Amino acid sequence: MLNSGGGSRSGKSFRNAASRILEQEESHGRTGIISLLQTRGGTSVRELPIDKVAPNPGQPRMTFHEETLKELASSVKEHGVLQPILVRPNGDTFEIIAGERRWRASKMAGKDTIPAIVERFDDATALEIALIENLQREDLSPLDESIIYKKMTDELGYSIRTLATKLGKDKGYIENRLRLATAPDDVREMVAQRYDTLTAAYELMKVEDKRRRRTLAKQVIGGQLTLLRLRDRVERILNPNAKGPRPEPAIPPLRDDSLVRTTRKLNEVLAELARAVGDGEIPNVAEGDRANLAKFLTISRARLDNIVARLRTR
């Protein structure tokens, strides 16, 4: 499944243990890489000079929200770094494997040192740990997620099917995220600004004309194009000789259990969404993301209202 990367037997053993974190169910909570290390014998925490620590140039996480970093920096200033970062020796310095966000916040807080666990991991092990640790983050953006999946398939040898199984995701979900990793810059920029434009992003990837694609992306960001209208525009670009609006795809006949299964899936998705937002009065979601999610749910609610009206029609 994986390329060994020439690591030691202990390195391979740790990679196997770290990889199993991917298979943990949400209901049992998430166990981070650092927690796994701290429960392993012989691991100690050291205070390292913060200017001797440097980020990993291959860091899979691209997005660091300034607002949440400032909040973390305030916490670090008052309480210190509660969980050490993970680094490996790199000449006279130390390269971050997991915990760059804590390191950035510590620098913002004016700290001179940072608690760290120092381990000698080979390149492949270090990369896998960094990827898995980033997948544990709740605020992971779709773009960062796509880059992580691409690294896991391209550089660590995961097959799409194996990755989907370990993450508990549908194979098509992984394939779509991998498409996003190689999407044109304007499409990626659109998703970076509004996470609720993922479906629109996959539509825009069909358009090869950069100027037209960029124009459509700006209209989607500005809320000037619904998904249905975007699909119609894309269809007209791909088939300029077609006349009239694109016909709606035919709905296949429903089997006896289709409505039951669909309703069950809807309930599961709504329950997962409620858990993701949190049970408190103020959702545990960044303000910008809350606004985007609210817009998306408003559109979804309108679609549900339409379905309810159709069902009640006699």
C-alpha positions in Angstrom: 0.0 0.0 0.0 2.8 2.4 0.9 6.3 3.2 -0.2 8.6 2.4 2.7 10.9 5.4 2.1 13.8 3.5 3.5 12.9 4.1 7.1 13.9 2.0 10.1 11.8 -0.8 11.5 10.6 1.5 14.3 9.7 4.2 11.8 7.7 1.7 9.7 6.0 0.5 12.9 5.0 4.0 13.9 3.8 4.7 10.4 1.5 1.7 10.7 0.2 2.9 14.1 -0.3 6.4 12.8 -2.1 5.2 9.7 -4.6 3.4 11.9 -5.7 6.7 13.2 -7.4 7.2 9.8 -9.7 4.3 10.6 -11.0 5.5 13.9 -14.7 6.3 14.1 -15.9 9.8 14.9 -18.0 8.5 17.8 -14.8 7.3 19.6 -13.1 10.7 19.3 -9.9 11.6 17.4 -6.5 10.6 18.6 -3.8 12.8 17.3 -0.3 11.9 16.4 1.2 13.8 19.4 -1.1 11.8 21.7 0.1 8.6 20.2 3.8 9.6 20.7 3.2 10.7 24.3 1.7 7.4 25.2 4.7 5.6 23.6 7.6 5.0 26.1 10.8 7.0 25.9 9.4 10.1 24.5 10.3 13.4 26.2 9.3 17.0 25.6 12.0 19.7 25.0 11.9 23.5 25.0 13.4 24.6 21.7 14.4 28.1 20.7 11.6 29.2 18.4 14.1 30.7 15.9 15.7 27.3 15.5 12.4 25.8 14.4 11.4 26.0 10.7 8.2 24.9 8.8 8.3 21.9 6.5 8.6 23.2 2.9 6.4 20.3 1.9 3.7 21.3 4.4 0.4 20.0 3.0 -1.7 22.6 4.7 -1.9 25.8 2.6 -4.5 27.9 4.5 -3.8 29.5 7.9 -6.7 31.8 8.9 -5.3 35.0 10.4 -8.3 35.4 12.7 -8.0 32.0 14.3 -4.2 32.3 14.5 -4.7 35.5 16.5 -7.1 33.8 18.8 -4.6 30.9 19.3 -1.8 33.4 19.9 -3.8 35.1 22.7 -4.3 31.7 24.3 -0.6 30.9 24.0 0.3 34.2 25.5 -1.9 33.5 28.5 -1.7 29.8 29.0 1.4 28.7 26.9 1.4 25.9 24.3 -0.7 23.1 25.8 0.4 20.5 23.3 4.0 20.2 22.0 4.8 20.3 18.3 6.5 17.4 16.6 9.9 18.1 14.8 12.8 16.3 13.4 16.5 17.4 13.3 17.6 19.2 10.2 21.2 20.2 10.5 21.4 23.0 13.1 17.7 23.5 13.1 14.5 21.5 13.5 11.9 20.9 10.8 8.2 20.9 11.8 6.4 17.7 11.1 3.1 18.5 13.0 2.1 21.7 14.8 3.0 24.6 12.4 -0.1 26.4 13.5 1.0 26.4 17.2 4.5 27.5 16.1 3.1 30.4 14.1 0.8 31.4 17.0 3.8 31.2 19.4 5.8 33.6 17.2 2.8 36.0 17.1 2.6 35.8 20.9 6.3 36.7 21.2 7.5 33.4 22.7 11.2 32.7 22.7 10.8 28.9 23.0 8.3 26.2 22.1 7.7 22.7 23.6 8.5 20.0 21.1 9.0 16.3 20.7 12.1 15.6 18.6 12.0 12.4 16.5 14.3 11.2 13.7 11.8 10.2 11.0 12.6 9.4 7.4 11.0 11.6 4.6 8.1 9.2 3.9 7.2 8.8 7.6 7.4 12.5 8.2 5.1 13.2 5.2 2.5 10.7 6.2 2.4 12.0 9.8 2.0 15.5 8.6 -0.8 14.5 6.3 -2.7 12.5 8.8 -2.3 15.2 11.5 -3.7 17.8 9.1 -6.7 15.5 8.2 -7.6 15.6 11.9 -8.2 19.3 11.8 -11.8 20.4 11.9 -11.2 23.7 10.0 -9.5 22.0 7.0 -10.5 23.7 3.8 -11.6 21.7 0.7 -8.4 22.9 -1.1 -6.1 21.7 1.6 -8.0 18.4 1.8 -7.6 18.0 -1.9 -3.8 18.6 -1.7 -3.5 16.1 1.1 -5.3 13.4 -0.9 -3.1 14.1 -3.9 0.1 13.7 -1.8 -1.2 10.5 -0.2 -1.9 9.0 -3.6 1.1 10.4 -5.6 3.8 10.3 -3.0 2.7 7.7 -0.4 1.2 5.2 -2.9 -2.3 5.0 -1.5 -4.8 3.8 -4.0 -8.0 5.8 -4.3 -10.0 2.8 -3.1 -7.8 2.2 -0.1 -7.8 5.9 0.9 -11.6 6.0 0.6 -11.9 2.9 2.8 -9.6 4.2 5.5 -11.3 7.6 5.6 -14.8 6.2 5.4 -15.5 8.3 2.3 -17.1 7.4 -1.0 -14.7 6.6 -3.8 -16.3 9.3 -5.9 -15.7 11.9 -3.1 -12.0 11.2 -3.1 -11.9 11.3 -6.9 -13.6 14.7 -7.0 -11.3 16.1 -4.4 -8.3 14.9 -6.5 -9.8 16.7 -9.5 -9.9 19.9 -7.4 -6.2 19.6 -6.5 -5.4 20.0 -10.2 -8.1 22.5 -11.1 -7.2 25.8 -12.8 -6.1 28.7 -10.5 -9.3 30.7 -11.0 -11.5 27.7 -9.9 -9.3 27.1 -6.9 -9.4 30.8 -6.0 -13.2 30.6 -6.2 -13.4 27.7 -3.8 -10.9 29.4 -1.4 -13.2 32.4 -1.1 -16.4 30.4 -0.8 -16.3 26.8 0.3 -19.9 26.3 -0.8 -19.0 26.6 -4.5 -17.5 23.1 -4.8 -20.2 21.8 -7.1 -19.9 24.9 -9.2 -16.1 24.3 -9.3 -16.6 20.9 -10.9 -18.9 22.5 -13.5 -16.3 25.2 -14.3 -13.5 22.6 -14.8 -15.3 21.6 -18.0 -14.7 25.1 -19.5 -11.3 25.4 -21.2 -11.7 29.0 -22.3 -9.8 30.9 -19.5 -11.6 34.2 -20.0 -15.0 32.7 -20.0 -14.2 30.5 -17.0 -12.8 33.5 -15.0 -15.9 35.5 -15.8 -18.2 32.7 -14.7 -16.2 32.2 -11.5 -16.5 35.9 -10.5 -20.3 35.7 -11.1 -20.6 32.6 -8.9 -18.6 34.3 -6.1 -20.8 37.4 -6.3 -23.9 35.3 -6.1 -25.0 36.3 -9.5 -25.3 32.7 -10.9 -27.2 29.9 -9.4 -25.9 26.4 -10.0 -28.7 25.7 -12.4 -28.0 28.8 -14.5 -24.2 28.0 -14.3 -24.9 24.5 -15.7 -26.9 26.0 -18.5 -24.1 28.5 -19.3 -21.5 25.8 -19.3 -23.7 23.6 -21.6 -24.1 26.5 -24.1 -20.3 27.0 -24.1 -19.6 23.4 -24.7 -22.4 23.0 -27.3 -22.8 26.5 -28.9 -25.1 25.1 -31.6 -27.7 23.7 -29.2 -31.0 25.6 -29.2 -33.3 26.2 -26.2 -32.6 25.4 -22.6 -31.0 22.2 -21.7 -33.6 19.6 -20.8 -33.6 18.2 -17.3 -32.1 14.8 -17.0 -34.7 12.0 -16.8 -35.3 10.7 -13.2 -35.0 6.9 -13.1 -38.0 5.0 -11.8 -38.0 4.7 -8.0 -37.6 1.2 -6.6 -39.8 0.3 -3.6 -37.0 1.0 -1.1 -35.6 4.1 -2.8 -37.6 6.7 -0.7 -36.8 4.9 2.5 -33.0 4.8 1.7 -33.0 8.4 0.5 -34.8 9.6 3.7 -32.4 7.7 5.8 -29.4 9.3 4.0 -30.9 12.7 4.5 -31.4 12.1 8.2 -27.7 10.9 8.5 -26.4 14.0 6.6 -28.5 16.4 8.8 -27.2 14.7 11.9 -23.6 15.0 10.7 -24.1 18.6 9.9 -25.6 19.3 13.3 -22.5 17.7 14.9 -20.1 19.6 12.7 -21.7 23.0 13.6 -21.9 22.1 17.3 -24.6 22.0 20.0 -23.8 25.4 21.6 -25.7 28.6 21.0 -22.7 30.0 18.9 -21.6 27.5 16.3 -18.0 26.3 16.5 -17.3 27.5 13.0 -15.4 30.6 11.8 -17.5 33.6 11.0 -16.8 33.7 7.3 -17.6 29.9 7.0 -20.8 30.4 9.0 -22.0 33.0 6.5 -21.2 30.8 3.5 -22.8 27.8 5.1 -25.9 29.8 5.9 -26.2 30.9 2.2 -25.8 27.3 1.0 -28.4 26.0 3.5 -30.8 28.7 2.5 -30.6 27.5 -1.1 -31.0 23.9 0.0 -34.0 24.8 2.1 -35.7 26.4 -0.9 -35.2 23.1 -2.8 -36.6 21.1 0.1 -39.7 23.4 0.2 -40.2 22.8 -3.5 -40.1 19.1 -3.0 -42.5 19.3 -0.1 -44.9 21.3 -2.2 -44.7 18.8 -5.0 -45.4 15.9 -2.6 -48.5 17.7 -1.2 -49.9 18.3 -4.7 -53.0 16.2 -5.3 
